[in-house]
Amino acid sequence: MTEALVSKIKSFCNLLRDAGLGYGDYLEQLTYLLFLKMVDEYSKPPHNRKIVVPEGCAWDILRDKRGSDLENQYDKTLRDLSKQTDLLGRIFFKAKNKIEEPSLLYRLVQMIDRESWVMLGVDVKGAIYEDLLQAYAEDIKSGAGQYFTPRTLIKAIVKCVSPEPGKTIADPACGTGGFFLAAYDYLTDKSNYQLDKDSLKYLKYKTFRGVEYVQETARLCLMNLFLHNIGDLDNTPSVERKDSLIADDGIRYDYVLTNPPFGKKSSMTFTNEEGEEEGEDLVYNRQDFWATTSNKQLNFVQHIHTMLKVDGKAAVVVPDNVLFEGGAGETVRKKLLETTDLHTILRLPTGIFYKPGVKANVIFFDNRTASKNAQTKEVWIYDFRTNMHFTLKKNPLKFEDLKEFIQCYNPGNRYKRKETFLEKNPEGRWRKFTYNQIIARDKTSLDIFWLKDKSLTDLDSLPDPDDLATEIIENIEAGLESFKGIIEKMKG
């Protein structure tokens, strides 16, 4: 049944794409209709939930119409639901019908109506939606990949952090909710914890809080969490649509797990007097920040530090520039080393993100109380980039590929770690550097690597030509991004 349903949804997706509807638009329309159908199911036996739906917006009315009547009814339903203030209003905020062909809308409504979605297992409907989100991320034209972090990487990060029940988890750039879902799976895995009724209730309603700037992505995140049993119609998952960096809201969390959006600068777009669009770099003047900069990634690192409780823990995906950039970058790194225990850096390989040209890392740090001495004593670095070659289709990143890193990280007791880089093992990927070694480096750079790139010395070790070509393209695109940054600085 599950495979047949997935196949049916995908085939209909292809039909709508052929009709000119983008993957993102299709997923958005599917979200509207699917949510409305589930609300209808909850309002009937055996659930009998009292759900306030505006008059004239019931699923039954929509289901029984065809042609232009269906189109008009759908427009009215979306318009009325967008005015609600509860979860309905958040799902349908600024909702618009983008299915121009009434016959296709009718077929989609009938397909959804034939299934009982509430009775469908959480794992089934959740997996279906995640599958659609991944396909959306793979759609190069949409550019949605920036909101979709590889789930295998997220799973490994959560495994390392090992969140505990009864604590709060935040993501200030939550995208489609990947970190929340992985943390939920980890906490409900009986091999990790045996949760009682109160713990499960806390997990469902109070554990997670996310912020997402892009409205369409925030909508998909809400739906994704809802389908995975996080929150419900009466207690909405806490996902806000706003700019995380604007201000400190004063709330502190036990864990912050996030992959802030790619791109170095925070900016806003406005229309000038001639009707042309112009960009303006955003600089956040916050007293809790160590440095004032328009570098988005550095601002997120500072914001995440503010969000943590005194003993809070963070895992953040950051591009290479955060590790080596001077000026504000050096200031942020020094302060991070002084005020937190920045204990681990995972250097990520290229070819694993949907946005090409990305060279990224995961930094793990634990917050600490104020002290005269630097809280970071040593930084452990795992070089998962040198001589590693992945592509999204032919050689995608698998969870097994990260198992050595997880073992080296040693989530059970990270204070008992052993280097794999030794004189007798010069190819070891796991190495530690003391605080004094790091601050002695130019600009306190954390962009540290020691392994020899075999492709530069051994022709027999060259990767597959397709992989090599992909890597070359990614390096060129990464270089272009750097040049753009230089040109912007020169213009400034």
C-alpha positions as CSV (number, residue, x, y, z in Angstrom):
1,M,0.0,0.0,0.0
2,T,2.8,2.4,1.0
3,E,4.8,1.9,-2.2
4,A,1.7,2.2,-4.3
5,L,0.8,5.5,-2.6
6,V,4.3,6.9,-3.0
7,S,4.3,5.9,-6.7
8,K,0.8,7.5,-7.2
9,I,1.9,10.8,-5.6
10,K,5.1,10.9,-7.6
11,S,3.4,10.2,-10.9
12,F,0.9,13.0,-10.2
13,C,3.8,15.3,-9.3
14,N,5.3,14.6,-12.7
15,L,2.0,15.3,-14.4
16,L,1.7,18.7,-12.7
17,R,5.3,19.5,-13.6
18,D,4.5,18.7,-17.2
19,A,1.7,21.2,-16.9
20,G,4.2,23.9,-15.9
21,L,3.9,23.7,-12.1
22,G,7.3,23.8,-10.3
23,Y,8.1,21.2,-7.7
24,G,7.9,23.7,-5.0
25,D,4.5,24.9,-6.1
26,Y,3.2,21.3,-6.3
27,L,4.5,20.5,-2.8
28,E,2.9,23.7,-1.5
29,Q,-0.5,22.9,-3.0
30,L,-0.3,19.3,-1.8
31,T,0.4,20.6,1.7
32,Y,-2.8,22.8,1.6
33,L,-5.0,20.0,0.5
34,L,-3.5,17.3,2.6
35,F,-3.7,19.4,5.7
36,L,-7.4,20.3,5.0
37,K,-8.2,16.6,4.5
38,M,-6.6,15.6,7.8
39,V,-8.5,18.4,9.6
40,D,-11.7,16.9,8.2
41,E,-10.7,13.4,9.3
42,Y,-9.9,14.6,12.9
43,S,-13.3,16.2,13.1
44,K,-15.2,12.9,12.5
45,P,-15.4,9.6,14.3
46,P,-13.5,8.1,16.0
47,H,-11.5,11.3,16.7
48,N,-14.4,13.8,17.0
49,R,-12.1,16.7,17.6
50,K,-13.6,20.2,17.9
51,I,-11.7,22.0,15.2
52,V,-12.9,25.5,14.1
53,V,-12.9,25.8,10.4
54,P,-14.3,28.9,8.8
55,E,-17.8,28.5,7.4
56,G,-17.8,27.3,3.8
57,C,-14.2,25.9,4.0
58,A,-14.9,22.3,4.8
59,W,-13.2,19.5,2.8
60,D,-16.6,18.0,1.8
61,I,-17.5,21.2,-0.1
62,L,-14.3,21.3,-2.0
63,R,-14.4,17.5,-2.8
64,D,-17.9,17.7,-4.4
65,K,-17.1,20.5,-6.9
66,R,-15.6,20.4,-10.4
67,G,-14.4,22.8,-13.1
68,S,-14.6,26.5,-12.4
69,D,-16.8,25.9,-9.3
70,L,-13.9,23.9,-7.8
71,E,-11.4,26.6,-8.7
72,N,-13.5,29.3,-7.2
73,Q,-14.1,27.3,-4.1
74,Y,-10.4,26.5,-3.7
75,D,-9.5,30.2,-4.0
76,K,-12.1,31.1,-1.4
77,T,-11.0,28.4,1.0
78,L,-7.3,29.4,0.8
79,R,-8.2,33.1,1.3
80,D,-10.4,32.4,4.3
81,L,-8.1,30.0,6.0
82,S,-5.2,32.4,5.6
83,K,-7.0,34.8,7.9
84,Q,-7.0,32.3,10.8
85,T,-4.7,32.9,13.8
86,D,-4.0,29.3,14.8
87,L,-2.1,26.5,13.0
88,L,-4.5,26.8,10.1
89,G,-3.6,30.4,9.6
90,R,0.1,29.6,9.8
91,I,-0.1,26.8,7.3
92,F,-2.3,28.8,4.9
93,F,-0.6,32.2,5.4
94,K,-0.7,34.1,2.0
95,A,-1.8,30.9,0.3
96,K,-2.7,31.0,-3.4
97,N,-3.9,28.5,-5.9
98,K,-1.2,27.8,-8.5
99,I,-2.9,25.0,-10.2
100,E,-4.4,26.8,-13.3
101,E,-6.0,23.7,-14.8
102,P,-9.3,22.8,-12.9
103,S,-9.2,19.2,-14.1
104,L,-5.7,18.7,-12.5
105,L,-6.9,20.2,-9.3
106,Y,-9.9,17.9,-9.3
107,R,-7.7,14.8,-9.8
108,L,-5.4,15.9,-7.0
109,V,-8.4,16.5,-4.6
110,Q,-9.8,13.0,-5.5
111,M,-6.5,11.3,-5.0
112,I,-6.1,12.8,-1.5
113,D,-9.8,12.1,-0.7
114,R,-9.4,8.4,-1.3
115,E,-6.9,7.9,1.5
116,S,-7.3,8.0,5.3
117,W,-4.3,10.1,6.1
118,V,-4.8,10.3,9.9
119,M,-4.9,6.5,10.2
120,L,-1.8,6.1,8.0
121,G,1.3,5.4,10.2
122,V,3.4,8.4,11.2
123,D,6.5,6.7,9.7
124,V,4.6,6.2,6.4
125,K,3.2,9.7,5.8
126,G,6.3,11.3,7.3
127,A,8.5,9.3,4.9
128,I,6.4,10.3,2.0
129,Y,6.7,14.0,2.8
130,E,10.4,13.8,3.4
131,D,10.8,12.0,0.1
132,L,9.0,14.8,-1.6
133,L,11.1,17.4,0.2
134,Q,14.3,15.7,-1.0
135,A,13.0,15.7,-4.6
136,Y,12.3,19.4,-4.1
137,A,15.8,20.0,-2.9
138,E,17.2,18.1,-5.9
139,D,15.2,20.4,-8.3
140,I,18.1,22.7,-9.4
141,K,15.8,25.3,-10.8
142,S,14.1,26.0,-7.5
143,G,17.3,26.6,-5.5
144,A,15.6,24.8,-2.6
145,G,18.7,22.8,-1.8
146,Q,19.9,25.5,0.6
147,Y,17.0,24.6,2.9
148,F,17.7,20.9,2.9
149,T,20.7,19.6,4.8
150,P,21.7,16.0,3.9
151,R,19.8,13.8,6.4
152,T,22.7,11.4,6.8
153,L,24.9,14.2,8.0
154,I,22.1,15.5,10.4
155,K,21.7,12.0,11.9
156,A,25.5,11.8,12.6
157,I,25.5,15.2,14.2
158,V,22.6,14.3,16.5
159,K,24.2,11.0,17.3
160,C,27.4,12.9,18.5
161,V,25.5,15.5,20.5
162,S,23.2,12.8,22.0
163,P,20.4,15.1,23.3
164,E,18.7,14.1,26.5
165,P,14.9,13.9,27.2
166,G,13.2,16.8,28.9
167,K,15.5,19.4,27.4
168,T,14.9,22.1,24.7
169,I,16.3,22.0,21.2
170,A,16.3,25.1,18.9
171,D,17.2,25.8,15.3
172,P,17.3,29.5,14.3
173,A,17.4,28.5,10.6
174,C,15.3,25.4,10.7
175,G,14.5,25.0,7.0
176,T,12.2,22.0,6.5
177,G,12.9,20.7,10.1
178,G,15.6,18.1,9.5
179,F,17.4,18.5,12.8
180,F,14.1,18.3,14.7
181,L,13.1,15.1,13.1
182,A,16.5,13.5,13.6
183,A,16.5,14.5,17.3
184,Y,12.9,13.2,17.7
185,D,14.0,9.8,16.2
186,Y,17.0,9.7,18.5
187,L,15.0,10.5,21.6
188,T,12.2,8.0,20.8
189,D,14.7,5.2,19.9
190,K,14.3,2.7,22.8
191,S,17.9,1.7,22.5
192,N,18.7,5.2,23.7
193,Y,15.9,6.0,26.1
194,Q,12.7,4.5,27.6
195,L,10.4,7.6,27.7
196,D,7.4,7.7,30.0
197,K,4.1,9.4,29.2
198,D,5.2,12.8,30.6
199,S,8.5,12.7,28.7
200,L,6.7,11.8,25.4
201,K,4.3,14.7,26.0
202,Y,7.2,17.1,26.6
203,L,8.9,15.9,23.5
204,K,5.8,16.3,21.4
205,Y,4.9,19.8,22.6
206,K,7.8,21.6,24.3
207,T,11.1,20.3,23.1
208,F,11.5,22.1,19.8
209,R,11.5,25.7,18.7
210,G,12.5,26.8,15.2
211,V,12.8,30.0,13.2
212,E,12.7,30.2,9.4
213,Y,12.9,33.4,7.4
214,V,11.3,32.2,4.1
215,Q,7.5,31.8,4.4
216,E,7.2,28.9,2.0
217,T,9.9,26.9,3.8
218,A,8.4,27.7,7.2
219,R,5.1,26.3,5.9
220,L,6.7,23.1,4.7
221,C,8.5,22.7,8.0
222,L,5.2,23.0,10.0
223,M,3.6,20.4,7.8
224,N,6.7,18.1,8.1
225,L,6.7,18.3,11.9
226,F,2.9,17.8,12.0
227,L,3.1,14.6,9.9
228,H,5.9,13.3,12.1
229,N,3.8,13.7,15.2
230,I,5.5,16.8,16.6
231,G,2.8,19.1,17.8
232,D,-0.8,18.8,16.7
233,L,-3.8,21.0,15.8
234,D,-4.3,22.3,19.3
235,N,-0.7,22.7,20.3
236,T,1.2,24.0,17.3
237,P,4.9,23.3,16.8
238,S,6.9,26.4,17.7
239,V,8.1,27.5,14.3
240,E,8.2,31.3,13.7
241,R,8.6,33.1,10.4
242,K,11.1,35.9,11.1
243,D,14.7,37.0,10.8
244,S,16.5,35.2,13.7
245,L,19.3,37.8,13.8
246,I,17.2,40.9,14.4
247,A,17.2,40.6,18.2
248,D,17.8,38.4,21.2
249,D,14.4,37.2,22.4
250,G,15.8,36.3,25.8
251,I,15.0,32.5,25.6
252,R,17.8,30.1,26.3
253,Y,18.1,26.5,25.1
254,D,19.9,23.3,26.1
255,Y,20.8,22.5,22.5
256,V,21.1,24.5,19.3
257,L,21.5,22.3,16.1
258,T,21.5,24.2,12.8
259,N,22.7,24.7,9.3
260,P,22.3,28.5,8.7
261,P,21.7,29.5,5.0
262,F,24.6,29.6,2.7
263,G,26.0,32.9,1.5
264,K,28.3,35.3,3.3
265,K,26.2,38.4,3.6
266,S,22.9,39.3,5.2
267,S,21.0,41.6,2.9
268,M,17.6,43.0,2.2
269,T,16.1,43.9,-1.2
270,F,14.1,47.1,-1.8
271,T,12.7,49.0,-4.8
272,N,14.2,52.4,-5.6
273,E,12.4,55.4,-7.1
274,E,13.1,54.2,-10.6
275,G,11.3,50.9,-9.8
276,E,14.6,48.9,-9.9
277,E,15.5,46.4,-7.2
278,E,18.6,47.2,-5.1
279,G,20.3,45.3,-2.3
280,E,21.5,46.6,1.0
281,D,23.8,44.8,3.4
282,L,22.3,44.2,6.8
283,V,24.5,44.9,9.8
284,Y,23.0,43.9,13.1
285,N,24.0,46.2,15.9
286,R,23.5,44.0,18.9
287,Q,25.1,44.4,22.3
288,D,25.4,40.7,22.8
289,F,27.5,40.3,19.6
290,W,31.3,40.3,19.8
291,A,31.8,41.9,16.4
292,T,29.6,44.0,14.1
293,T,29.6,42.6,10.5
294,S,27.4,41.9,7.5
295,N,28.8,38.4,7.3
296,K,25.7,36.3,7.8
297,Q,27.5,33.2,9.0
298,L,29.5,35.0,11.7
299,N,26.3,36.7,12.9
300,F,24.6,33.3,13.2
301,V,27.6,31.9,15.2
302,Q,27.3,34.9,17.6
303,H,23.5,34.5,17.8
304,I,23.7,30.8,18.6
305,H,26.2,31.5,21.4
306,T,23.6,33.9,22.9
307,M,20.8,31.4,22.6
308,L,22.6,28.7,24.7
309,K,22.0,28.1,28.4
310,V,25.1,28.3,30.6
311,D,25.7,24.6,30.0
312,G,24.1,24.5,26.5
313,K,25.6,22.6,23.6
314,A,25.7,23.6,19.9
315,A,26.5,21.9,16.6
316,V,26.6,24.3,13.6
317,V,27.3,23.8,9.9
318,V,29.5,26.7,8.7
319,P,31.4,27.5,5.5
320,D,35.2,27.6,5.4
321,N,35.3,31.4,5.7
322,V,34.1,31.2,9.3
323,L,37.3,29.3,10.1
324,F,39.9,31.6,8.5
325,E,38.4,35.0,7.7
326,G,40.2,38.0,9.3
327,G,38.7,41.0,11.0
328,A,35.4,40.2,12.5
329,G,36.0,36.5,11.8
330,E,39.2,36.5,14.0
331,T,37.3,38.3,16.8
332,V,34.5,35.8,16.8
333,R,36.9,32.8,16.8
334,K,38.9,34.2,19.7
335,K,35.8,34.9,21.7
336,L,34.3,31.5,20.9
337,L,37.5,29.8,22.1
338,E,37.6,31.9,25.3
339,T,33.9,31.6,26.3
340,T,33.0,28.1,25.1
341,D,34.6,24.7,24.9
342,L,35.0,24.6,21.1
343,H,36.0,20.9,21.2
344,T,35.4,19.5,17.7
345,I,35.5,20.4,14.1
346,L,34.3,18.1,11.3
347,R,35.8,19.1,7.9
348,L,33.1,18.1,5.4
349,P,33.8,16.8,1.8
350,T,32.5,18.6,-1.2
351,G,29.7,17.0,-3.3
352,I,27.2,16.3,-0.4
353,F,25.1,19.5,-0.5
354,Y,22.5,20.4,-3.1
355,K,24.0,23.8,-3.5
356,P,27.2,23.3,-5.6
357,G,30.6,24.7,-4.6
358,V,30.0,24.5,-0.9
359,K,33.0,23.9,1.4
360,A,31.7,23.5,4.9
361,N,32.4,22.2,8.4
362,V,30.5,21.3,11.5
363,I,31.7,23.0,14.7
364,F,30.7,21.6,18.0
365,F,31.0,23.8,21.1
366,D,29.6,23.7,24.7
367,N,28.8,26.9,26.5
368,R,30.6,27.7,29.8
369,T,30.4,30.1,32.7
370,A,32.5,33.3,32.6
371,S,36.2,32.7,33.4
372,K,39.5,34.5,33.3
373,N,41.0,31.6,31.4
374,A,40.0,30.4,28.0
375,Q,37.4,27.6,28.2
376,T,38.7,25.7,25.2
377,K,41.8,23.6,26.1
378,E,42.1,21.6,22.8
379,V,40.3,21.3,19.5
380,W,39.9,18.0,17.8
381,I,39.6,18.0,14.1
382,Y,38.4,15.2,11.8
383,D,39.4,15.7,8.2
384,F,36.6,14.1,6.2
385,R,37.4,16.2,3.1
386,T,40.9,15.3,1.9
387,N,40.9,12.4,-0.6
388,M,37.1,11.9,-0.1
389,H,34.9,12.1,-3.2
390,F,31.1,12.1,-3.1
391,T,28.4,13.1,-5.6
392,L,24.7,13.4,-5.0
393,K,23.7,10.7,-7.4
394,K,26.5,8.3,-8.2
395,N,28.2,8.2,-4.8
396,P,26.0,9.9,-2.2
397,L,27.0,10.3,1.4
398,K,25.8,7.4,3.6
399,F,25.6,7.2,7.3
400,E,28.2,4.4,7.3
401,D,30.7,6.8,5.8
402,L,30.5,8.9,9.0
403,K,30.8,6.0,11.5
404,E,34.5,6.4,12.0
405,F,34.0,10.1,12.8
406,I,31.3,9.2,15.4
407,Q,33.6,6.6,17.0
408,C,36.4,9.1,17.1
409,Y,34.1,11.8,18.6
410,N,33.1,9.2,21.3
411,P,29.7,10.5,22.3
412,G,29.7,8.3,25.4
413,N,32.7,10.2,26.9
414,R,34.4,12.7,24.6
415,Y,37.1,13.3,27.3
416,K,38.5,9.9,26.4
417,R,39.6,10.4,22.8
418,K,42.6,9.0,21.0
419,E,44.3,10.5,17.9
420,T,44.4,8.4,14.8
421,F,47.0,10.7,13.2
422,L,50.4,9.4,14.5
423,E,53.9,9.1,13.1
424,K,53.2,5.5,12.2
425,N,49.9,6.4,10.8
426,P,50.4,9.7,8.8
427,E,47.0,9.2,7.1
428,G,45.0,9.4,10.3
429,R,42.1,11.8,10.0
430,W,41.6,12.6,13.7
431,R,44.0,15.0,15.4
432,K,44.0,17.4,18.3
433,F,45.4,20.9,18.6
434,T,45.9,22.8,21.8
435,Y,44.6,26.2,22.5
436,N,48.1,27.7,22.5
437,Q,48.8,26.1,19.1
438,I,45.7,27.6,17.6
439,I,46.0,31.2,19.0
440,A,49.6,31.2,17.7
441,R,48.3,30.7,14.1
442,D,47.8,33.7,11.8
443,K,44.3,35.2,12.5
444,T,43.7,32.4,14.9
445,S,42.7,30.3,11.9
446,L,40.9,27.0,12.5
447,D,41.2,26.0,8.9
448,I,43.6,23.3,9.7
449,F,44.5,20.3,7.5
450,W,47.5,17.9,7.3
451,L,46.7,15.0,5.0
452,K,48.4,14.9,1.5
453,D,46.0,15.2,-1.4
454,K,46.7,12.0,-3.3
455,S,45.2,13.2,-6.5
456,L,48.1,15.7,-6.7
457,T,50.9,13.1,-6.5
458,D,49.4,9.7,-7.5
459,L,47.7,9.5,-10.9
460,D,46.4,6.0,-10.1
461,S,44.4,7.5,-7.3
462,L,42.4,9.9,-9.4
463,P,38.7,9.7,-8.9
464,D,36.2,8.8,-11.6
465,P,36.3,11.4,-14.4
466,D,32.7,12.4,-13.7
467,D,33.4,12.9,-10.0
468,L,36.6,14.9,-10.9
469,A,34.7,17.1,-13.3
470,T,32.0,17.7,-10.7
471,E,34.6,18.6,-8.1
472,I,36.4,21.0,-10.5
473,I,33.1,22.8,-11.2
474,E,32.4,23.0,-7.5
475,N,35.8,24.5,-6.9
476,I,35.4,27.0,-9.7
477,E,31.9,28.1,-8.3
478,A,33.4,28.4,-4.8
479,G,36.2,30.6,-6.2
480,L,33.6,32.7,-8.0
481,E,31.8,33.3,-4.8
482,S,35.0,34.4,-3.1
483,F,35.8,36.8,-6.0
484,K,32.3,38.2,-5.7
485,G,32.9,38.9,-2.1
486,I,36.2,40.7,-2.9
487,I,34.5,42.8,-5.6
488,E,31.7,43.8,-3.1
489,K,34.3,44.9,-0.6
490,M,36.1,46.9,-3.2
491,K,32.9,48.6,-4.2
492,G,32.2,49.4,-0.6
